[in-house]
Amino acid sequence: MSQIDSSRAVGANTASFDPVEAARRLQPVIRAHADETERGRRLAAPVVEALRSGGLFAMGLAVAMGGTETPISQALRAIEEVSHADGATGWNVMITFDTELWAGFLRGASRDLIGSMTKPIVTGTLSSPGQIQKTDGGYRISGRWKFGSGCQNADVILVGAILCEGGKPVLGARAAPQLLQLALRPAEVNILDTWRVTGLRGTGSHDFTIDDLFVSAERALPLNITEPFERGPLYAFPMLASFAVAKGAVALGIACHAIDAFKEIARAKIPATKTSTLRERPAVQIDLAHAEAIVHSARAFLFQAVEEGWQELVAGRQIAQQLRALIRLAATDCVHRCARAVDLMYNAAAASSIHESCELERCFRDAHVVGAHITVQPAMYEAVGRVLLDLPPDTAVW
């Protein structure tokens, strides 16, 4: 691990930029355009510009590249607040945060491209990496990438690609295919209209293709997600663990939205064959209390584990494997427990929940899509359990 500059632990411009307050301030505009975001299957343009100008698309970007390099707990709380207003919008803020962390590992021309822009929106994906082959003066890259969240709003798109010779992967250490990484301009990719899904529809997580694009040699370097170029603790935090806990923040926001939406329904709704409001039923009161307990306990575990890891890095120490396991457990458990809290609210509202006009309907769909992400799928429980029993995690997404 490269030496950590602990002076960067408090973040940049903290006196003038409070990401949590910025997120709360933007909640009305996010909510006002949530239906447009859902219908368009991408962030509504006014929301994109509000998030950009409000600094919420710069939280993961290093100060040296024009970002705010926000400490991870503050960034997570901001993502939660945005997700409280709309899950898909929170997902886009989260993905940009994730990708900007990746940008902290870049060197050369890809790093320079991001640094040359003012308030860039950086997105990217490693899913289904394409192929890149050497040619005179550089490389040619082709392929189809999945889950390009926010790609329609991006100024820069980061991708990984398998290095090939003669159509076959070049193998590196442990006979694994060698991967290169590079930053692309939006005009260099072709976005496909593929994001037609159950939940988180507004994230614009479309596939995109690249067709025999020439890139200079300095733009494509070996994939690096273990040795950050930036020296702040934000980039020393294990990258995949950062990705996982950020999913937890989205889940928390969606669950809080569902609880608030249910409370409004319960105060006004008089169920069929009843003469009193839904809120007066003991079973409903119990479900609400359980949902609140689930969300509060999930949040407490998530932020406790993250903060313990952060303090280790600030002190100049690596995060030990057992603590890393608890961080991954906190993220995974948070996502799935929050889905359970949403389920309780969805079911307690009964037939009111099934209408598209009901906020609970969207929360229900969105909450269950979060848990499908590879970094927080239920299989992570097994990986964590292995580590807690002094075994290797036995997963590539550790």
N, C-alpha and C positions, 0 to 999 in steps of 0.2 A: 504494500500500500504506500502511495506517495505521502510525503509529509503533509500534515493537516495544519492549515492556518486557523487557529482557534479564534483569532480576532474577527473572523468572518461569521462567527456563530450567531451573532445577533441580527444578521441580515443587513441589507443596505437601505439607507434612507428611512430607517424605522421611525424617525421623528416626524416625517412627512407622509409616510405611506403606511396605513393600517389596512391590510388586505381583508380582514374580517369586517371592518366597518365599511370598506368599499363594497364588499359583497352584499351586506345588508342594505346599503344605499341603492344598489341596483336591482334588488328584488322586485320592486314594482314594475320596472320595464321588462324584466324577464318574464314575470307572470302575465303581463299584458300581451306578450307575443308568444306565449307558450303554445297556443293552438296553432298559430302560423308555423312555428318551428315543427310541431308534430305533423301538420299537413304537408309541409314542404320537404320533410325528411332531411332537414338541414337547419342550422341556426338561422333565425330571422336576421336580416341585415342590420336592423337597429340594435339588436342584442350583440352582434359581433362587434360593432363599433363602440358600444357602451363598455363591453368587457375589455376591448383593446385600450381605449382611452382611460379606463378606470384602473389599469395596471394588472388586471387579473389574468391576462395572457402573458405576463412577464415574470411570474413568481418563481419558476424553476430556472430561469435564465441567469447566468452569472453576471455580476456587475460589470466585468470586463467586456461582456458582449451586449451591454445595454439593458440588462434585466435588473430585477430587485433581489434575486438570490434569497428568497424568503425562507426562514427556518421552517423545517418540515411541519412542526405542530401548527404553526400559524397558517401555513398553506392548506393543511388538512381542514382546519376550521373554516377557512374561506370557501373551500370546495364544498363542505357540508352546507354552508349558508346558501350558496348558489343552487345546490341540489335540492334544498328545501323549497326554493321557488320553482324549480323545474329540473327533473332528473336528467333529461337529455342535455340541457345546458350545463349542468354540473359535470356531466361526463366529458363534454368538450373542454371545459376548463381543466379537468383532471388529466385528460390525454395530453393537452399542451404542456402542463406541468411535467408529466412523465417524460415527454419527448425532449423537453428542455434539459432535464437531468441527463439524458443521453447525450445531448449536445455538449455537456460539460466534459465528455470523454473524447470529443473530436479534436483533431489536429488538422493543420494544413488548410487546403482550399475550402473544405466543407465548413470548417469553423469560420473562416474569413467571410464566406458568403453570409452567414447569419449575422456576424458582427458588423457587416456593412449596411444593415438595415435599421430603420427606426421602428421600434415597437413591433417586431415581426411576430407573426403567428406561426409557430413551428409545430408540425405534426409528423407522424411517421408510423411505420409498422415493420416488424420483423416477420410477420406471418406470411407463410408460403413464399420464401425468398426466391427471386428469379435467378437468372444465370448471367455471369459477367465473364467475358473472355478477353485475353490480351490481344491487342492489335497494334499496328504501327502507331507509336506516339501516345498510346493510352489503352482504353478498353471499350468494348461494346457490350451493352447491357440490354437484356430482354426479359420479359416475364410478366406474370400477373400476381399482384399482391392483394391480400384480403384485409378487411377491417381497417380501412383508411379513415378512421374517425376524424371528422373536421377537415378532410382533404379539400373540400370546395371553398373553404375560407383561408387556406394556408398560404403563407408567403414562402415557406420552405417545407419540403417533405423529405424526411430521412428514411432511407431504406437499407436493407441488407440484401446481399446477393451472393450466391455460391460461385466461387471461382472455378471455371471449367477450362479444360483443354481438349479439343477434339470432341466436344459434346459430353465429356465425362468429368465429374467433379475431381478437383485436385484435393488429395487427402493430406491432412496435416497430423498433428499430435493425436495419438490414440485412434488413428485411422478415421478421424472425423473430417467431413468436408470443410475446406477453408472458406470463410465468409469475409467479404469485404463490405464496407459501409460507405455511404456517400450522401451528401445533401443535394437535393434536386429542386429546380424551380418548377412551379405548377405547370408551366407550358411544356415541360418535358415529360409529363405523364398524361395518359388518357383515362379520365374517370368514367367508370361504367355505372349505370343506374341499377345497382344490385341490392341496395339496402331496403328490402321490403320484409319487415320482421314483426315480431310480436310486440316487443317493448323497446324503449330507448330509440324510437323511430327518428327523433329529431337530431340524432348524432351525426347523420350523414356518413356512416361508416361503410362507404361504398368500396368495391374493388377498384383497382386501377391497373393499367397495363403500361409497359414501356416496350417499344418496338425498335430494336437494333439501334439504340441511342449511343453515339460516341461520346465518351467522357475522357478528359485528359488524365494522365497518370496520377497527377497530384490530387485529383478529386476523390480517388478510390483508394482507401487504406484498409488494412486488416480490421475486422470487427473488434471493437474494444468496449467491454462493459465492466472491466475489472480494474483498470488503471486510469483514474480520472486525470485529465489535464488540469482541471481546476482544483485548487487546494482547500476549498472550504469544506466543512463537515457535511454540507448538503450533498456533495458528490461522493463523499466517503461512505455515506449510508448505503448499504448494499442495494444495488439498483432494483433487482427484482422484488426485494422487500419493500422498497419505496413504492413500486408499482402496486403492490398488493394493498398496502395501507391506504393508498389513495382511493382504491376501489371501496374500502371500508367507509371512507368519508362520504362518498356518493351514496352508499347504502343508508348511512345515518340520516342524511338529508331527506331522502325519499321516505324513510320511515317516519320522520317527524312531520313531514307533509301529510302522510296518511293519517296520523293521529289527529292533527289539527282538522283535517277534512272530516274525519269521523265525528269529532266533537260538535262541529257545526250541524251535521246531520242529526246527531242524537238529541241536541237541544230543541230541534224543530219538528222532527218526524214523530207522528203518532201512528204506530203500526196498525195494520188492519185487525179488526176485532178488539182493539184496545181503546181505552179512553185517556191514557196518559202517554207522555212522550217517551221515546226510546231511552232517554237518559235515566229514567226512573226504574228501569228493570235491573235487578241485582246481577243477572248474568252479564249484561252489558257493562256494568260498572266493574265487574271482575275482569272482563276481557280488556278493558281500557287500562286498568291498573297493571295487568300482566304486560301489556304492550309497552307501557311507560317503563316498567322495570327492566324489560329486555333491552330497550334502547339505551337507557341510562347506564346499565351495567356493561353493555357492549362498548359504549363510548369510553367508559372509564378504563376498561382493559386495553382498548386500542391505544389511547393516549398515554397510559402509564407505560406500556411496553415501548412505544415510540420514544418517549422522553427518556427512558432509561438507556436506550440505545444511543440517543443523541448526546447524552451526558458522557457516555463512554468515549465517543468520538471527540468531543470538546476537550476531554482530558488527555487526548492523544493516544487513546487505546483503541484497538479494533473491537468490534462487537463479537463477543464470544459465541460459539455455535449454539449453546443452550439458550442464550438470550435472543439470538437470531430466530431460533425455533419458536420462542414465545411471541416474537413480533409477527411471524408468519401465521401462528395460531390465532393471535388477536385479530388479524386482518380477515382471515377466512371465517372465523366464528362470528365476527361482526357482520359480515355480509349475509350469512345465512340466518343469523338470529334476527337481523332487521327484516329479512323477508318473512320470517315467522310473525313478527310484530305487525307487518302490513297485512298478512293473512288474517290475523285476529280482527283487525279493523274492517277489512273487506267483508268477512263473514258476519260480523256483528251488525253491519249496516244492511244486511240481507239484500232484498231486491233493488234497493237504491244503488248498490255498487255496480250493477251490471250495465248501466247506461254510459255511453261515451261522454255524456255531459257531466258525469260525476268524476270528481278528481280522484277518488279512490280507485276507479277503474284503471286509470293510467298509472297510478302508483303501484298497483298490483302487477301490471305487466312489466313496468320498468324494474321493480325490485327483483323479479325473478331472472331478468336478463343479466343483471350485475353479477350474479353468482355463477354465470356460465363462463366468465373470463378464466383463462387458464391459470392465472396466479392465485385464484381463490376458489377453485373447484373443490368439491368434497374430498378428492384424492389427497389434498394437502394435509388433511388430518392424519393420514397414514404416514406421510413424510415427516411431519412434526413428531408423531409418536416414536418413529424410528430414532430420531435424533435424541429425544428425551431418554431413550434406552441405550444411548451411546452407540448407535448404528448410523451409517451414512444415510442421507435422506432418500437416495435412490430415485431422484427426479432431476430432469434437466432444467426445471424452472425454480431452482433454489437460489 
